[in-house]
Amino acid sequence: MSISVAVAVITFRRPELLKGLLESLQAQELPADSDYAVRIVVVDNDAEGSAREVIEAARGKYPIETAIEPEPGIPFAREKSVQLAWDDDALIFVDDDEVAPPGWLATLLAAWEKTRADVVTGPVQGILPPDAPAWNRYSDVHSSMGKHATGDLLNKAYTNNTLVAQHVYHSITPAFHPAFRYTGSSDLHFFLRVHQAGYRIVWCEEARIQEDVPASRTTLRWLFRRAFRSGSGDTISRLLIRPGAASYAKVLAYALARIASAFGYGLGGLVTFRKTYLLKAVRRFFSGIGSLAGIVGINHDEYRERHRPDGGDAVPGDLAGGAGTGPADLADPEGAPVADHPDARLP
């Protein structure tokens, strides 16, 4: 019997980017003796179904299943993609602003076969615009290449280039917490839970995927906000997984350590004239500040303005405005409330 694999994409009003991704997925080649049955799953997070024409035009050798998730927010669209791939043997997450180079899919699947890992994840190579400010070329914020060696075991992953075996998303469910509706980090929260449940997350450096970096993400203001959101998302994720005084003490110590290391890198950069140190200092400082903010439930709603220009329609308990890390309702009113989330049952 063939091994079924779904490549999952969520999208929201980015037709040109989605078009490029789907074309690159349809161009993927597998060995002639491959036992894989690959299909593409696209979840449109626009209630109006604006991605319909792009999806129809992209149909090719790999079948495409599509669905609309009208509830705005990344976690809801991601959860829908998991539901659509529930019967597949594995699910591969990619972002709609990425492009898969030739050989990417075959490499990722080969790594899964070889390692028999529960999760296999690879790097994202950011392609900068020609006029990007110089600091972008000294920072690793847009690229995760070279951060790990093939075969390394990790304690987390993200949904930008990652294969997840079926038994993992059947076990860690619901996968994506609605508290991260507009902030991002729902994938970090999921994979932290995956790791703590004892599943193996393995790196494959050769399974590289590419992402065109827009000009809006080449500014220092974006860097500050992204570092803040990253730190806050990490804190909130860990507090949701393990609530209690010990966890608060641990994330506080981590946040202070990040800020202290920022000053260390900053001083080292000034003494040695290493721009990479200076940029790392900036990222660590704002990440540490974000980690502190996350303790009281404050995060940067990076994606809110794309879905709700007026900034309204917050999720109850979505951590906006320091609301804290209490329960929130899932999109499906018939589903289990987050108070019954499996986080509470982790060892």
Residue frames as qw, qx, qy, qz and C-alpha x, y, z in Angstrom:
[[0.000, 0.887, 0.461, 0.000, 0.00, 0.00, 0.00],
 [0.375, 0.566, -0.039, 0.734, 1.20, 3.52, -0.75],
 [0.368, -0.426, -0.448, 0.695, 2.08, 5.99, 1.99],
 [0.100, 0.829, 0.417, 0.358, -0.22, 9.01, 1.84],
 [0.415, -0.282, -0.176, 0.847, 1.30, 12.43, 2.48],
 [0.111, 0.893, 0.412, 0.142, -0.54, 15.74, 2.55],
 [0.403, 0.076, -0.065, 0.910, 1.30, 19.01, 1.95],
 [0.129, -0.797, -0.575, 0.136, -0.69, 21.60, 3.91],
 [0.251, 0.205, 0.075, 0.943, -0.85, 25.28, 3.08],
 [0.027, -0.778, -0.551, 0.301, -2.90, 28.00, 4.75],
 [0.313, 0.225, 0.277, 0.880, -3.39, 31.28, 2.93],
 [0.006, 0.786, 0.492, -0.375, -5.06, 34.66, 3.30],
 [0.314, 0.932, 0.143, -0.114, -5.33, 37.07, 0.37],
 [0.223, -0.688, 0.545, 0.425, -1.84, 36.49, -1.08],
 [0.867, 0.419, 0.199, -0.183, -2.71, 35.12, -4.53],
 [0.522, 0.745, -0.415, 0.024, 0.62, 35.75, -6.26],
 [0.170, -0.557, 0.777, -0.239, 2.63, 34.18, -3.48],
 [0.756, 0.014, 0.582, -0.299, 0.27, 31.21, -3.29],
 [0.788, 0.586, -0.067, -0.179, 0.53, 30.77, -7.06],
 [0.305, 0.703, -0.635, 0.099, 4.32, 30.54, -6.87],
 [0.412, -0.352, 0.783, -0.306, 4.21, 28.01, -4.05],
 [0.825, 0.213, 0.428, -0.303, 1.64, 25.75, -5.71],
 [0.688, 0.662, -0.278, -0.105, 3.54, 25.78, -8.99],
 [0.111, 0.621, -0.754, 0.186, 6.71, 24.74, -7.17],
 [0.593, -0.157, 0.709, -0.349, 4.86, 21.95, -5.35],
 [0.851, 0.416, 0.188, -0.260, 3.37, 20.60, -8.58],
 [0.535, 0.715, -0.451, -0.003, 6.88, 20.58, -10.07],
 [0.437, -0.553, 0.690, -0.164, 8.30, 18.28, -7.36],
 [0.732, 0.291, -0.576, -0.218, 9.61, 14.96, -8.64],
 [0.714, -0.430, 0.504, -0.226, 9.71, 11.70, -6.70],
 [0.121, -0.355, 0.891, 0.257, 11.70, 8.57, -7.60],
 [0.563, 0.072, -0.574, -0.591, 9.95, 6.26, -10.05],
 [0.542, -0.144, -0.826, 0.059, 9.79, 3.49, -7.45],
 [0.121, -0.195, 0.457, -0.859, 8.38, 5.79, -4.76],
 [0.217, -0.400, -0.891, 0.008, 5.52, 4.42, -2.66],
 [0.013, -0.357, -0.394, 0.847, 4.21, 7.86, -1.76],
 [0.087, 0.670, 0.635, 0.376, 0.80, 9.20, -2.70],
 [0.234, -0.226, -0.206, 0.923, 1.15, 12.96, -2.36],
 [0.040, 0.761, 0.551, 0.340, -1.65, 15.50, -2.35],
 [0.179, 0.189, -0.174, 0.950, -1.89, 19.19, -1.54],
 [0.228, -0.706, -0.660, 0.120, -4.29, 20.62, 1.02],
 [0.164, 0.281, -0.003, 0.945, -5.04, 24.36, 0.87],
 [0.199, -0.687, -0.642, 0.276, -7.04, 26.13, 3.58],
 [0.137, 0.520, 0.172, 0.825, -8.21, 29.60, 2.63],
 [0.257, -0.397, -0.607, 0.639, -8.64, 31.76, 5.74],
 [0.177, 0.095, -0.118, -0.972, -10.69, 34.26, 3.74],
 [0.448, 0.338, 0.714, -0.418, -14.44, 33.67, 4.18],
 [0.532, 0.649, -0.041, -0.543, -14.94, 35.01, 0.64],
 [0.869, 0.107, 0.448, 0.182, -12.75, 32.26, -0.84],
 [0.253, 0.894, -0.203, -0.309, -10.47, 34.66, -2.68],
 [0.255, -0.518, 0.769, 0.275, -7.87, 31.95, -3.38],
 [0.789, 0.283, 0.503, -0.210, -10.27, 29.87, -5.49],
 [0.656, 0.737, -0.106, -0.123, -9.02, 30.90, -8.95],
 [0.063, 0.727, -0.683, 0.038, -5.35, 30.44, -8.04],
 [0.560, -0.211, 0.780, -0.182, -6.05, 26.99, -6.63],
 [0.803, 0.442, 0.347, -0.197, -8.04, 25.87, -9.68],
 [0.515, 0.799, -0.302, -0.068, -5.29, 27.06, -12.02],
 [0.098, -0.657, 0.739, -0.114, -2.67, 25.14, -10.04],
 [0.895, -0.049, 0.381, -0.227, -4.20, 21.69, -10.39],
 [0.394, 0.627, -0.647, -0.183, -1.72, 19.19, -11.81],
 [0.612, 0.154, -0.775, -0.006, -0.15, 15.82, -11.10],
 [0.184, -0.109, -0.793, 0.571, -0.72, 16.14, -7.37],
 [0.226, -0.667, -0.628, -0.331, -4.41, 16.44, -6.44],
 [0.042, 0.217, -0.316, 0.923, -5.49, 19.49, -4.46],
 [0.309, -0.634, -0.709, 0.009, -8.12, 19.49, -1.73],
 [0.096, 0.305, -0.120, 0.940, -9.29, 22.89, -0.61],
 [0.327, -0.662, -0.666, 0.104, -11.45, 24.25, 2.17],
 [0.011, -0.670, 0.037, -0.742, -12.42, 27.62, 3.62],
 [0.458, -0.402, -0.618, 0.497, -11.89, 28.39, 7.30],
 [0.013, -0.801, -0.281, -0.528, -14.03, 31.50, 7.91],
 [0.582, -0.787, -0.118, 0.169, -12.83, 31.95, 11.50],
 [0.392, 0.833, -0.275, 0.279, -9.97, 34.46, 11.13],
 [0.438, -0.744, 0.490, -0.121, -6.61, 33.54, 12.58],
 [0.347, 0.513, -0.780, -0.088, -3.68, 31.22, 11.93],
 [0.269, -0.174, 0.897, -0.304, -4.53, 28.59, 14.59],
 [0.684, 0.327, 0.430, -0.490, -7.99, 27.98, 13.14],
 [0.660, 0.609, -0.320, -0.302, -6.71, 27.60, 9.59],
 [0.147, 0.480, -0.861, 0.085, -3.89, 25.32, 10.73],
 [0.462, -0.023, 0.785, -0.412, -6.31, 23.19, 12.73],
 [0.755, 0.461, 0.117, -0.453, -8.53, 22.86, 9.67],
 [0.502, 0.592, -0.611, -0.160, -5.55, 21.58, 7.65],
 [0.136, -0.289, 0.912, -0.258, -4.89, 18.95, 10.31],
 [0.650, 0.223, 0.537, -0.489, -8.52, 17.83, 10.12],
 [0.712, 0.574, -0.174, -0.367, -8.31, 17.52, 6.34],
 [0.455, 0.527, -0.717, 0.037, -5.13, 15.44, 6.62],
 [0.647, -0.421, 0.472, -0.426, -6.39, 13.31, 9.51],
 [0.957, 0.074, 0.261, -0.099, -6.29, 10.06, 7.51],
 [0.603, 0.697, -0.365, 0.134, -2.93, 10.71, 5.83],
 [0.886, -0.162, -0.255, 0.351, 0.22, 8.98, 7.06],
 [0.487, -0.290, -0.100, 0.818, 2.07, 12.27, 7.32],
 [0.136, 0.942, 0.307, 0.023, 1.41, 15.98, 7.04],
 [0.565, 0.033, 0.045, 0.823, 3.94, 18.49, 5.71],
 [0.035, -0.905, -0.305, 0.294, 3.47, 22.12, 6.71],
 [0.466, 0.121, 0.207, 0.851, 4.70, 24.92, 4.42],
 [0.045, 0.627, 0.279, -0.726, 3.89, 28.63, 4.26],
 [0.550, 0.706, 0.444, 0.043, 2.12, 30.31, 1.36],
 [0.163, 0.955, -0.205, -0.141, 4.98, 32.79, 0.83],
 [0.496, -0.492, 0.669, 0.254, 7.55, 30.06, 0.20],
 [0.719, 0.521, -0.343, -0.306, 8.81, 28.27, -2.89],
 [0.859, -0.275, 0.429, 0.048, 10.00, 24.65, -2.89],
 [0.141, 0.662, -0.634, -0.375, 13.24, 24.13, -4.89],
 [0.818, 0.231, -0.465, -0.247, 13.57, 21.00, -7.07],
 [0.595, 0.152, -0.740, 0.275, 14.21, 17.93, -4.97],
 [0.245, -0.396, 0.450, -0.762, 12.85, 19.41, -1.74],
 [0.829, -0.179, 0.063, -0.527, 9.98, 16.95, -1.30],
 [0.898, 0.168, -0.403, 0.055, 12.04, 13.87, -2.16],
 [0.344, 0.411, -0.591, 0.603, 14.77, 14.97, 0.26],
 [0.434, -0.356, 0.382, -0.734, 12.34, 15.55, 3.13],
 [0.925, -0.067, -0.053, -0.370, 10.62, 12.20, 2.61],
 [0.770, 0.299, -0.508, 0.245, 13.97, 10.39, 2.34],
 [0.056, 0.429, -0.587, 0.684, 15.04, 11.92, 5.65],
 [0.708, -0.249, 0.225, -0.622, 11.80, 10.70, 7.24],
 [0.949, 0.112, -0.272, -0.113, 12.43, 7.18, 5.92],
 [0.586, 0.397, -0.556, 0.435, 16.05, 7.14, 7.06],
 [0.011, -0.357, 0.564, -0.744, 15.58, 8.57, 10.54],
 [0.415, -0.439, -0.791, -0.104, 12.14, 7.16, 11.31],
 [0.085, -0.039, -0.403, 0.911, 11.63, 10.35, 13.26],
 [0.102, 0.640, 0.714, -0.265, 8.24, 11.55, 14.44],
 [0.206, 0.946, 0.132, -0.213, 8.95, 15.01, 13.03],
 [0.659, 0.038, 0.268, 0.701, 11.44, 16.11, 10.35],
 [0.096, 0.954, 0.184, -0.216, 12.09, 19.80, 9.83],
 [0.690, 0.214, 0.202, 0.661, 14.37, 21.73, 7.50],
 [0.260, -0.409, -0.070, 0.872, 15.70, 25.25, 6.96],
 [0.342, 0.860, 0.379, 0.000, 14.14, 28.26, 5.31],
 [0.504, -0.068, 0.200, 0.837, 16.39, 30.39, 3.10],
 [0.146, 0.847, 0.316, -0.402, 15.25, 33.99, 2.90],
 [0.526, 0.352, 0.362, 0.684, 15.79, 35.70, -0.46],
 [0.159, -0.640, -0.236, 0.714, 16.34, 39.39, 0.24],
 [0.443, 0.860, 0.248, 0.046, 15.25, 42.17, -2.13],
 [0.673, 0.385, -0.042, 0.630, 18.19, 43.89, -3.90],
 [0.047, 0.661, -0.120, 0.739, 17.71, 47.15, -2.00],
 [0.728, -0.586, -0.356, 0.025, 17.43, 45.59, 1.46],
 [0.206, -0.903, 0.322, -0.198, 19.34, 47.57, 4.14],
 [0.440, 0.527, -0.708, 0.162, 22.82, 46.16, 4.75],
 [0.369, -0.381, 0.697, -0.482, 22.08, 44.88, 8.26],
 [0.900, 0.097, 0.100, -0.413, 19.83, 42.19, 6.80],
 [0.775, 0.445, -0.446, 0.046, 22.86, 40.47, 5.30],
 [0.165, 0.448, -0.730, 0.489, 24.57, 40.25, 8.68],
 [0.548, -0.172, 0.517, -0.635, 21.58, 38.79, 10.47],
 [0.066, -0.005, -0.983, -0.172, 20.21, 35.26, 10.48],
 [0.405, 0.254, 0.500, -0.722, 16.67, 36.48, 11.14],
 [0.664, 0.433, -0.138, -0.594, 15.62, 35.66, 7.56],
 [0.712, 0.342, -0.601, -0.123, 17.39, 32.32, 7.23],
 [0.775, -0.481, 0.349, -0.213, 17.69, 29.22, 9.39],
 [0.877, 0.384, -0.261, 0.125, 20.31, 27.57, 7.18],
 [0.513, 0.445, -0.531, 0.507, 23.41, 26.34, 8.96],
 [0.437, -0.589, 0.313, -0.604, 21.91, 26.58, 12.43],
 [0.798, -0.256, 0.505, -0.207, 21.86, 22.80, 12.84],
 [0.069, 0.388, -0.857, -0.333, 23.43, 19.73, 11.26],
 [0.730, 0.002, -0.473, -0.493, 21.45, 16.99, 9.57],
 [0.676, -0.122, -0.715, 0.128, 20.36, 14.45, 12.16],
 [0.053, 0.184, -0.517, 0.834, 20.41, 16.86, 15.10],
 [0.266, -0.568, -0.778, 0.042, 17.62, 16.37, 17.63],
 [0.030, -0.369, 0.023, -0.929, 15.67, 19.54, 18.37],
 [0.027, -0.327, -0.777, 0.537, 13.25, 20.56, 21.10],
 [0.345, 0.648, 0.332, -0.592, 11.00, 22.59, 18.81],
 [0.344, 0.182, 0.654, 0.649, 10.04, 23.25, 15.20],
 [0.274, 0.442, 0.112, -0.847, 7.82, 25.56, 13.15],
 [0.655, 0.453, 0.592, -0.127, 5.23, 25.08, 10.43],
 [0.304, 0.804, -0.235, -0.455, 7.30, 26.64, 7.64],
 [0.555, 0.493, -0.649, -0.166, 9.02, 23.43, 6.45],
 [0.283, -0.317, 0.816, -0.392, 8.13, 20.46, 8.61],
 [0.619, -0.054, -0.699, -0.354, 6.85, 16.91, 8.22],
 [0.438, -0.282, 0.601, -0.606, 4.74, 15.48, 11.05],
 [0.200, -0.026, -0.968, -0.152, 3.85, 11.79, 11.26],
 [0.494, -0.436, -0.481, -0.578, 0.18, 10.92, 11.69],
 [0.641, -0.421, -0.607, 0.209, 0.52, 9.42, 15.16],
 [0.306, -0.076, -0.293, 0.903, 1.86, 12.76, 16.41],
 [0.246, -0.121, -0.070, -0.959, -1.06, 14.95, 15.36],
 [0.632, -0.363, -0.604, -0.323, -3.48, 12.22, 16.41],
 [0.612, -0.324, -0.567, 0.446, -1.95, 12.33, 19.88],
 [0.222, -0.293, -0.216, 0.905, -1.28, 16.04, 20.39],
 [0.082, -0.440, -0.586, -0.676, -4.74, 17.41, 19.71],
 [0.490, 0.852, 0.173, 0.064, -6.11, 19.99, 19.27],
 [0.757, 0.148, 0.004, 0.637, -2.82, 21.06, 17.76],
 [0.279, 0.331, 0.027, 0.901, -3.07, 24.85, 17.55],
 [0.210, -0.535, -0.606, 0.550, -4.18, 27.02, 20.44],
 [0.160, 0.802, 0.435, 0.376, -6.57, 29.93, 19.64],
 [0.395, -0.813, -0.099, 0.416, -4.76, 32.19, 22.11],
 [0.398, -0.360, 0.420, 0.732, -2.29, 32.84, 19.28],
 [0.508, 0.695, 0.505, -0.061, -4.96, 33.95, 16.79],
 [0.374, 0.920, 0.025, 0.112, -3.18, 37.09, 15.58],
 [0.329, -0.857, 0.388, 0.085, 0.23, 36.85, 17.24],
 [0.644, 0.467, -0.605, 0.041, 1.83, 33.78, 15.72],
 [0.075, -0.446, 0.804, -0.387, 3.65, 31.17, 17.87],
 [0.863, -0.063, 0.202, -0.459, 0.82, 28.63, 17.79],
 [0.858, 0.344, -0.379, 0.032, 3.24, 26.37, 15.91],
 [0.198, 0.499, -0.677, 0.504, 5.93, 26.86, 18.55],
 [0.576, -0.272, 0.462, -0.618, 3.40, 25.97, 21.25],
 [0.944, 0.137, -0.069, -0.293, 2.40, 22.83, 19.35],
 [0.758, 0.400, -0.473, 0.202, 5.93, 21.57, 18.76],
 [0.085, -0.497, 0.647, -0.572, 7.01, 22.28, 22.34],
 [0.780, -0.144, 0.349, -0.499, 4.17, 19.99, 23.39],
 [0.904, 0.327, -0.261, -0.091, 5.25, 17.43, 20.79],
 [0.418, 0.513, -0.639, 0.392, 8.78, 17.41, 22.21],
 [0.319, -0.382, 0.609, -0.617, 7.62, 17.21, 25.81],
 [0.898, 0.003, 0.130, -0.421, 5.40, 14.28, 24.92],
 [0.676, -0.354, 0.624, 0.168, 8.57, 12.38, 24.00],
 [0.780, 0.568, 0.251, 0.075, 8.46, 12.54, 20.20],
 [0.601, -0.272, 0.311, 0.684, 11.68, 12.97, 18.20],
 [0.364, 0.912, 0.085, -0.172, 12.16, 16.12, 16.13],
 [0.730, -0.154, 0.377, 0.549, 15.04, 15.73, 13.64],
 [0.148, 0.813, -0.161, -0.540, 16.73, 18.35, 11.47],
 [0.751, 0.274, 0.464, 0.383, 17.45, 17.85, 7.76],
 [0.158, -0.635, 0.167, 0.738, 19.69, 20.63, 6.45],
 [0.185, -0.040, 0.724, 0.664, 19.33, 19.44, 2.84],
 [0.076, 0.627, 0.762, 0.143, 15.53, 19.83, 2.81],
 [0.153, -0.289, -0.076, 0.942, 15.77, 23.54, 2.11],
 [0.209, 0.750, 0.607, 0.161, 12.82, 25.72, 1.16],
 [0.308, 0.109, 0.061, 0.943, 13.00, 29.34, 0.01],
 [0.048, -0.808, -0.544, 0.221, 11.09, 32.46, 0.96],
 [0.303, 0.541, 0.145, 0.771, 11.09, 35.85, -0.74],
 [0.313, -0.480, -0.467, 0.673, 11.51, 38.48, 1.98],
 [0.155, 0.850, 0.392, 0.317, 9.27, 41.52, 1.37],
 [0.284, 0.513, -0.189, 0.788, 10.67, 45.01, 1.86],
 [0.513, -0.676, -0.037, -0.527, 8.37, 45.48, 4.85],
 [0.905, -0.419, -0.038, 0.065, 10.40, 42.85, 6.71],
 [0.729, 0.265, -0.141, 0.615, 13.77, 44.44, 6.10],
 [0.078, -0.783, 0.098, -0.609, 13.32, 47.37, 8.50],
 [0.216, 0.202, -0.733, 0.613, 14.71, 47.65, 12.01],
 [0.525, -0.152, 0.255, -0.798, 11.20, 48.37, 13.29],
 [0.880, 0.029, -0.323, -0.347, 10.07, 44.98, 11.96],
 [0.585, 0.236, -0.698, 0.339, 13.11, 43.31, 13.56],
 [0.122, -0.241, 0.575, -0.772, 12.29, 44.84, 16.96],
 [0.711, -0.064, 0.106, -0.692, 8.66, 43.75, 16.77],
 [0.845, 0.148, -0.488, -0.162, 9.47, 40.26, 15.53],
 [0.391, 0.241, -0.739, 0.493, 12.01, 39.72, 18.33],
 [0.349, -0.175, 0.447, -0.805, 9.48, 40.99, 20.88],
 [0.825, 0.027, -0.111, -0.554, 6.76, 38.70, 19.51],
 [0.716, 0.227, -0.657, 0.070, 9.12, 35.75, 19.47],
 [0.154, 0.215, -0.727, 0.634, 10.04, 36.23, 23.12],
 [0.517, -0.074, 0.314, -0.793, 6.48, 36.78, 24.22],
 [0.833, 0.116, -0.334, -0.426, 5.20, 33.80, 22.24],
 [0.550, 0.219, -0.765, 0.254, 7.83, 31.57, 23.80],
 [0.094, -0.147, 0.651, -0.739, 6.88, 32.64, 27.33],
 [0.666, 0.023, 0.118, -0.736, 3.15, 32.29, 26.77],
 [0.768, 0.182, -0.568, -0.233, 3.64, 28.88, 25.15],
 [0.413, 0.167, -0.801, 0.401, 5.59, 27.56, 28.12],
 [0.257, -0.069, 0.536, -0.801, 3.15, 28.96, 30.66],
 [0.758, 0.070, -0.146, -0.632, 0.23, 27.38, 28.83],
 [0.723, 0.174, -0.668, -0.024, 2.00, 24.02, 28.83],
 [0.591, -0.210, -0.640, 0.444, 3.13, 24.11, 32.45],
 [0.238, -0.780, -0.063, -0.575, 1.22, 26.66, 34.52],
 [0.780, -0.532, -0.268, 0.191, 2.38, 27.31, 38.05],
 [0.298, -0.928, 0.176, 0.141, 4.91, 29.20, 40.15],
 [0.689, -0.309, 0.488, 0.437, 7.88, 27.11, 38.99],
 [0.559, 0.498, 0.474, 0.464, 7.17, 27.90, 35.35],
 [0.038, 0.983, 0.118, 0.133, 6.81, 31.61, 36.06],
 [0.502, -0.754, 0.326, 0.271, 10.16, 31.59, 37.85],
 [0.705, -0.013, 0.536, 0.465, 11.78, 29.72, 34.97],
 [0.434, 0.697, 0.386, 0.420, 10.53, 32.05, 32.22],
 [0.175, -0.984, 0.022, 0.014, 11.47, 35.08, 34.32],
 [0.606, -0.544, 0.434, 0.386, 15.00, 33.77, 34.71],
 [0.636, 0.294, 0.535, 0.472, 15.15, 33.03, 30.98],
 [0.222, 0.910, 0.264, 0.231, 13.96, 36.54, 30.08],
 [0.322, -0.914, 0.203, 0.137, 16.52, 38.19, 32.36],
 [0.692, -0.265, 0.516, 0.429, 19.25, 35.96, 30.97],
 [0.549, 0.583, 0.442, 0.404, 18.34, 37.00, 27.41],
 [0.027, 0.989, 0.057, 0.131, 18.56, 40.67, 28.33],
 [0.533, -0.723, 0.365, 0.247, 21.89, 40.17, 30.12],
 [0.709, 0.028, 0.537, 0.457, 23.31, 38.27, 27.14],
 [0.395, 0.834, 0.297, 0.246, 22.17, 41.11, 24.88],
 [0.165, -0.962, 0.210, 0.047, 24.41, 43.53, 26.73],
 [0.676, -0.398, 0.533, 0.317, 27.25, 40.99, 26.50],
 [0.645, 0.400, 0.509, 0.407, 26.87, 40.65, 22.74],
 [0.183, 0.963, 0.149, 0.130, 26.51, 44.40, 22.37],
 [0.368, -0.838, 0.355, 0.188, 29.76, 45.03, 24.24],
 [0.698, -0.133, 0.598, 0.372, 31.51, 42.30, 22.28],
 [0.543, 0.666, 0.425, 0.286, 30.28, 43.79, 19.02],
 [0.018, 0.998, -0.053, 0.024, 31.56, 47.25, 19.92],
 [0.509, -0.669, 0.486, 0.238, 34.97, 45.92, 20.95],
 [0.578, -0.080, 0.716, 0.383, 35.48, 43.56, 18.00],
 [0.287, 0.424, -0.276, -0.813, 33.49, 45.58, 15.43],
 [0.050, 0.117, 0.961, 0.244, 31.44, 42.46, 14.60],
 [0.416, -0.062, -0.155, -0.894, 28.10, 43.52, 13.17],
 [0.607, -0.199, -0.732, -0.238, 26.64, 40.06, 13.69],
 [0.359, -0.226, -0.699, 0.577, 27.15, 40.47, 17.45],
 [0.127, 0.091, 0.167, -0.974, 25.44, 43.85, 17.45],
 [0.555, -0.093, -0.445, -0.697, 22.42, 42.49, 15.60],
 [0.579, -0.221, -0.780, 0.085, 22.26, 39.51, 17.93],
 [0.168, -0.139, -0.533, 0.818, 22.34, 41.93, 20.86],
 [0.363, 0.000, -0.079, -0.929, 19.36, 43.83, 19.47],
 [0.646, -0.136, -0.618, -0.426, 17.36, 40.66, 18.87],
 [0.510, -0.183, -0.763, 0.351, 18.14, 39.21, 22.28],
 [0.001, -0.056, -0.386, 0.921, 17.27, 42.44, 24.05],
 [0.518, -0.009, -0.128, -0.846, 13.83, 42.79, 22.45],
 [0.661, -0.100, -0.721, -0.181, 13.24, 39.06, 22.74],
 [0.340, -0.123, -0.722, 0.589, 13.98, 39.32, 26.46],
 [0.243, 0.060, 0.212, -0.945, 11.61, 42.27, 26.84],
 [0.637, -0.038, -0.452, -0.623, 8.98, 40.26, 24.96],
 [0.547, -0.096, -0.816, 0.158, 9.58, 37.32, 27.29],
 [0.062, -0.128, -0.572, 0.807, 8.90, 39.58, 30.27],
 [0.440, 0.060, -0.079, -0.892, 5.75, 40.94, 28.62],
 [0.593, -0.043, -0.724, -0.351, 4.54, 37.42, 27.94],
 [0.212, -0.085, -0.833, 0.504, 4.48, 36.70, 31.67],
 [0.253, 0.359, 0.464, -0.769, 1.47, 39.04, 31.96],
 [0.518, 0.486, 0.704, -0.005, 0.00, 37.87, 28.66],
 [0.253, 0.838, -0.059, -0.480, 1.10, 40.77, 26.44],
 [0.635, 0.039, 0.601, 0.485, 2.06, 40.01, 22.86],
 [0.113, 0.436, -0.295, -0.843, 2.33, 41.82, 19.52],
 [0.658, 0.449, 0.559, -0.230, -0.70, 41.16, 17.31],
 [0.195, -0.366, 0.569, 0.710, 1.30, 41.08, 14.08],
 [0.052, 0.191, 0.844, 0.499, -1.49, 39.55, 12.01],
 [0.135, 0.578, 0.654, -0.470, -4.53, 41.34, 13.50],
 [0.191, 0.592, -0.071, -0.780, -4.51, 44.24, 11.06],
 [0.113, 0.153, -0.802, -0.566, -4.62, 41.87, 8.07],
 [0.137, -0.367, -0.916, -0.090, -7.80, 40.24, 9.35],
 [0.185, -0.822, -0.529, 0.104, -9.43, 43.06, 11.31],
 [0.363, 0.497, 0.005, 0.789, -8.34, 46.56, 10.23],
 [0.352, -0.747, -0.035, -0.563, -10.29, 48.03, 13.13],
 [0.148, 0.388, -0.767, 0.489, -8.44, 45.82, 15.59],
 [0.649, -0.230, 0.280, -0.669, -11.68, 44.37, 16.95],
 [0.925, 0.042, -0.237, -0.295, -13.13, 40.92, 17.37],
 [0.016, 0.547, -0.795, 0.261, -10.67, 39.59, 19.93],
 [0.679, -0.133, -0.717, -0.084, -10.90, 35.99, 21.04],
 [0.636, -0.707, 0.060, -0.305, -12.04, 35.64, 24.66],
 [0.782, -0.516, 0.313, 0.155, -8.87, 34.99, 26.64],
 [0.808, 0.521, 0.023, 0.276, -6.64, 35.61, 23.61],
 [0.685, -0.309, -0.086, 0.654, -4.03, 37.34, 25.79],
 [0.254, 0.625, 0.183, 0.715, -4.64, 40.74, 24.21],
 [0.215, -0.744, 0.068, -0.629, -4.09, 43.68, 26.54],
 [0.017, 0.367, -0.768, 0.525, -2.58, 41.54, 29.27],
 [0.768, -0.228, -0.147, -0.580, -5.63, 39.31, 29.59],
 [0.521, -0.441, 0.698, -0.219, -3.46, 36.49, 30.88],
 [0.231, 0.274, -0.888, -0.288, -3.06, 32.86, 29.93],
 [0.542, 0.086, 0.646, -0.530, -6.50, 31.63, 30.84],
 [0.476, 0.270, 0.821, 0.161, -8.78, 29.38, 28.77],
 [0.298, 0.362, -0.249, -0.847, -10.12, 30.46, 25.39],
 [0.769, 0.308, 0.451, -0.332, -12.85, 28.94, 23.25],
 [0.407, -0.049, 0.740, 0.533, -12.12, 26.94, 20.13],
 [0.251, 0.131, -0.383, -0.879, -13.63, 28.02, 16.83],
 [0.485, -0.214, -0.765, -0.367, -15.93, 25.00, 16.88],
 [0.458, -0.429, 0.310, -0.714, -18.44, 25.52, 19.71],
 [0.947, -0.130, -0.139, -0.259, -19.03, 21.76, 19.70],
 [0.695, 0.345, -0.524, 0.352, -15.34, 21.06, 20.33],
 [0.682, -0.465, -0.410, 0.387, -13.56, 20.72, 23.62],
 [0.094, -0.989, 0.042, -0.109, -12.79, 23.98, 25.44],
 [0.477, 0.608, -0.502, 0.387, -9.15, 24.86, 25.89],
 [0.516, -0.567, 0.469, -0.439, -9.62, 24.20, 29.61],
 [0.936, -0.059, 0.336, -0.090, -9.59, 20.54, 28.51],
 [0.513, 0.750, -0.415, -0.043, -6.52, 21.08, 26.34],
 [0.953, -0.043, -0.238, 0.184, -3.97, 18.22, 26.50],
 [0.232, 0.669, -0.420, 0.568, -1.37, 20.68, 27.81],
 [0.549, -0.567, 0.341, -0.511, -2.66, 19.92, 31.28],
 [0.977, -0.125, 0.126, -0.115, -2.00, 16.21, 30.82],
 [0.624, 0.598, -0.431, 0.261, 1.67, 16.48, 29.80],
 [0.813, -0.351, -0.316, 0.342, 4.15, 14.98, 32.28]]
